[in-house]
Amino acid sequence: MKHVFNEGKDKTRPTLLMLHGTGGNEFDLLPLAELIDEDASVLSVRGEVLENGMPRFFRRLAEGIFDEEDLVFRTKQLHEFLDEAANQYGFARNNIVAIGYSNGANIAGSLLFHYDHSLKGAILHHPMVPRRGIDLPNLSGVPVFIGAGQNDPICPPQESIDLQSLLKNAGASVEIHWENHGHSLTQTEVMAAAKWYKNHF
Ligand code: MLT
């Protein structure tokens, strides 16, 4: 997968896996990684699906309606890419924290829904429930931050509430931070995520 890897000053820190939103690329979220943990290594990946020329991490049939078969396939592909990248760059596979926005948050959520030990933790900005009606792996000890908008037209509040309870039922500890700025990723949401990260890692 197309990506950038920046080795951090402190190899004991988690590797931050950056996952952009629809129409983004592997460079978009690099400043965000810097704000969350300036000493961490960063692996930032570009989604391989194109929707009208816009990169995404998996196909959708319509806004908010995911192509589940493609989601499952792309999630496996990303999971395996993380194994390869850890080998190639020499970082700990079991110490990856994902930071995703929108479509990127959804594929990060999907990694949590399909694989145990794929992520050590996750910051999900404006996510949805990636898939319903499946059994989740055991996620005990996995901390998750959800940044959500009370008035987000793309990811309605109920999605975040459902996502929180599904992850919690699988053993994860989940904190939701609410904003009132639609689907945007605001500075205050990023600061809340940074504070949460410092408390957990
Ligand atoms: C998705 O398709 O993953 C969500 O609807 C968010 C987005 O627009 O990327």
Residues whose N, C-alpha, C, O or C-beta is under 5 A from the ligand:
A	BS01	MLT	T22 R60 E63 G64 S102 N103 N106
